[in-house]
Amino acid sequence: MTDSQTHDTPDTAEHQHSAISITHTNDDGTLVEGTARGDGSRDALRAAGCRWSRNVGAWYMPQSRGNAPRTDRIDLLAASLRHAGFPVDVEIEEYDAAAAFAARQEAGEQRGQRLSARAARERGLGDTHDQTAHDAVADIPVGQAVAAGPNGNWHRKAISRSHGSMAAAGEHHANATRAEERSDAARRQVKRRESPVVMGRKLQRLEADERKLKRTLETATGEYADSTRERLGFVQADLVFLRDAIEKTGVRKYTKDDFKKGDLALIRGRWEIVRKANAKTLACESGYSWSDNYPYLEVTGRRPAPGATDAA
């Protein structure tokens, strides 16, 4: 058998897989394109936690949009697809925390809009079924008894159609209510992310992550050190963005020096009486023997103690 006979035969070409592209961008997250139904890629994609999006027309990694790339998961997926015989191209855009945050906000807005549209559709279907239920028995006088035997068949069928339509209407209206509630929740989440308090909480969590990753790097080696260093870079990029975003809100940053015993602090929408100003937290009266402690990032207002001169 010659070399020309060992390559590119019809049977071999028939089983060659098309190339699959795995990309991660700040705007779209992690997408997998180039697959086809029944090509054998589904198992690897499902194992990696990917889902199919009809809107995008591609597989995607959930919660990847607006976040730093999970290169460990991307590498495992690429390896699984290659093992299954697929040529795989991987392209990862440099992480931009500001662009990622904007994409996450846009995704939240789009989700709210989709759910609102679904609620409108379900409400319309419910109204249609309500009307159908009414029309089914419109010609039957209220209180008319159902005739016995075959003479009452039409009456019984009309009542059955009306009840079925009423049940369908109730289901569609319930679906509309749930979709509207989820739409409202998505929009509230978008607004919450822009709150200085929420950003401050995330800032504290990331600062703790940064300290932990730095400690890990003191002893890490090889690929583990490389992945840890990459993760640290993502965390530090998020920290820079959050500090700048909080600064741009113009919100006042309260500290221990702003409060003394008896002052009032606005925390979570309530005025709390200060018992003690600690270095990192504000201890407020709880009505019991203990204090409720709040980090200063949650303090959004201050008033002097009643009758006291404001020297802060």
N, C-alpha and C positions, 0 to 999 in steps of 0.2 A: 504493500500500500504506500503510495507516494504521500509527500507532505500536503499536497493540494487536496488529497482525499481525506486527510485527517482534520481539516479545518473548514469551518463555514458550511458544513453539510446541512441539508434542510432540517434534519432532526435536531442538530445542535442549535441552529439559529432559532428554531421554534421555541426552545426553552430558555433563550437568553432573556434576561430581565431588563427593562428600561431603567435608566438612571433615576435615582430618587434624590431630591434636594431637601436638606434640612437647613433652615435659616432661622436666625433669631435677630430681630430688630427691636429698637426701643419702641417703635410705634405699634408693631403687630405681634410681638412676642415670638414664640417658637412655632413655626409652621413646617409641615412635612408635605411636599408636593411631588407629583410624578408617579403616584401609586395608581393602580387600577383595580377594579372589583375582581376578586378571584385570582389575583397575581401572587398570593402567598405572603403578602406583607402584613396582613391584618394581625396575626398572632404577635409579632414583634411590636407593633404599634400599641396593641392593647396591653401588652406586658409593661410597656413604658408609661402607661397611664394616659395615652393620647386618645382624643375623641374626634369624631368627624363633625365638621361644620358645614351645613348646607349653604349658609350665607357666604362663606369664604370659598367653599369648594375644595377644601383641603383638610388634612388632619392637623390638630393643634395640641399643645400641652396646656392643660388647664392652669389658670393663674400665672401664666408666663407673660401675658401682655402687661406692660408697665412695670416689669420687674427685671432684675439682673438675670442674665442667662444662667440656667442650671447646667453648666458644662458637663458635670458628672453624668447627669441623666441623658444629655444629648450624646455624649460619647458612648454610653451603653447602648442607646438606641441605634446609633450608627453601626456599632459592632454587631448587634443582633441582625440588622438588615444585611450587612455584608456577609455574615455567616449563612444567611438564607439565599445568598447568591446575587444580591442587588449591588450594582455600583452606587456609591453614596457620595454626594458632595455636601460638605458642611461649611456654612458661612455664618459667622457671628459678628454682628456690628459692635463697635466699641460702645461700652455702656455710658449713657448720658442720663444722670439722675433726673434732671429737669424735664427732659423729653419723655422719659419713662413715666414720670408723675403725670404729665399732661395726657399721655396715652391712657393711663389708668382712669383719669377723670373722664376722658372722652368715652371710654368703654362703659363707665357707670351711667353716663348720660344716655348713651345708646341703649343700654339695657332698660333704663327707665322708659324710654320712648317705645321700645318694642313691647314691653309689658303693658303700657298704657294703650297701645294699639290693639293688643290682644284683648284687653278688658272691654274696649269699645266693640270689637267683633262679637265677643261672647254676650255682651249686653244686647246687641242687636239681634242675635239668634234667640236669646231668651224672650225678647219682646215679640218676635215672630211666632214662636211657639205659644206664647200667651194668647195672641190673636187667633191662632189656629184652634186652640182649646175653646175659645169663646165662639168661634164660627161653627164648630162642630155641633154645638147644642143650641145655636141661636134660634132655630125654628121649633124648638121644643118648649111649650109653655112651662113656666116655673111651677113645680109641684105636680106635674102630670105623672101619673103612675105608669109604669112599664107594663104593657099588655102581656098576658101570658101566651106561651107558645110562639109559633112562627110570626104572628102579628106584631110581636114586640122585638123582632130581630133588629130592625133598622134602629130602633130606639136604643137598644143595648149596645149596638156597634158605635153609635154616635157618642154615647157616654164613655165607652172604652177609648175611643180616639181622643176625646177631650181629656180624660185622665192621663193618657200617655203623653199628650202634648204639655199638660201642666207639669208632669214630672220632668220632662225634658227642659221646660222653661226654668224650673227651679235649679236644675243642674247647671245650666248655662249662666244663670244669674250668680250662682255660687262661684263658678269659675271666674266670672267677671270681678267679683269682690276680691277673690284671692289675688288675681293678677294686678288689680289696682293697689292692693296693699303692698305687694312686692315691688311695684313701680315706685310707690312712695318711699319705700325703704331704700331702694337703689339711689334715689335722688337725695335722700337724707344722708346717705353714706358719702356721696360726693361732697356735700357741704361740710360734713364732719371732718373729712380729710384736710380741708382748708382751715380748720379751726386751730389757732395757736396752741390751745390746750392739748388737742389731739396730736399735733405735730410735736409738741414738747414731750409728750409721753413716749412717742416713737423715738425721739432723739435720745431720751434716757436709756431706752432698751438697746439702741444701736451703740451707745457709748459703752454699755456693759459688754456687748458683743465684741466691740473693738478691743477692750482690755483682755477679754478671754482669748481672742485670736492672737494677740501679741504674745500672751503667755505661751500659747501653743507653739508659736514659731520659735521660741527659745530652744525647744528640744526636737521639733519636727525635722524630718529629713526626706529627701527624695521627692516622689510624686505627691506625698501627703503635704510636704512643705509647700510645693508649688500650688496645690489646690487651696491650701490655707491662705497663702499670700494673695491668690486671686480673690478669694472671698473677702479678705481684709480690704482690698482695693475697692470692691463694690460697697462695703460698709462705709468706708471713708468718703466715697463719692456721695453717698446718701446723707452723711453727716454734714458735708459742706452745703449741699442743697437745702437741707432742713434749717440749718442755722441762718442761711441767707433768706429763706422764705419766712421764717419767724420774724427776722429783723424787718422785712418789708411790710409786715402787718402793722408796724408801729405800736404794737401793744407794749405796755410798760412791764418791765421785768422787776418783780418785787424780790426783796432780799430780807434777811434778818434785820437789817438796820431800819427798815420801813415800819416795823411794828413794835409795840410794847404791850404789856398786859392790859387788857380791857378794850383795846382797839377792836374795830369790826372789820372783818375780811369777807369779801364777796367770793364765795367758792361754790361752784356748781349751781349758780343761780340763787344761793341763800346767803344771808349775812350771818357769819359766825363770830362768836366772841372769842378773842385771842386769850389764851391762858399763858402761852410762852412761845417766844420766837426762837426756834432752834437754828442751827447752821443750815440744814437742808430742808427742814419741814416746819410747818406752822402748827403748833398744838392748840386746838380749840376746845372749848367747853362742849361736853357731850350730854350734860344733865346727870352724869354719873360720876363715880370717883376717878375714872380714867379720862384721858383726853383723846380726841379724834385728831390724828396727824395727817396733814395734807402737804404735798410738795408745793413749793412756791410757784411752779409752772401752772398750777390749778387756781391760783389767786388772780382774779380779774378786777378787783376793786378794793379800796380801803377807805375807812372812815375813822376819825378819832373817837376815842371813848366818849360817851355822852357827858357833856359838861367840861370836857378836857380841851386844852388849847392844842391845836394841830401844829406840831413841830416837825413832822416828818417831811 
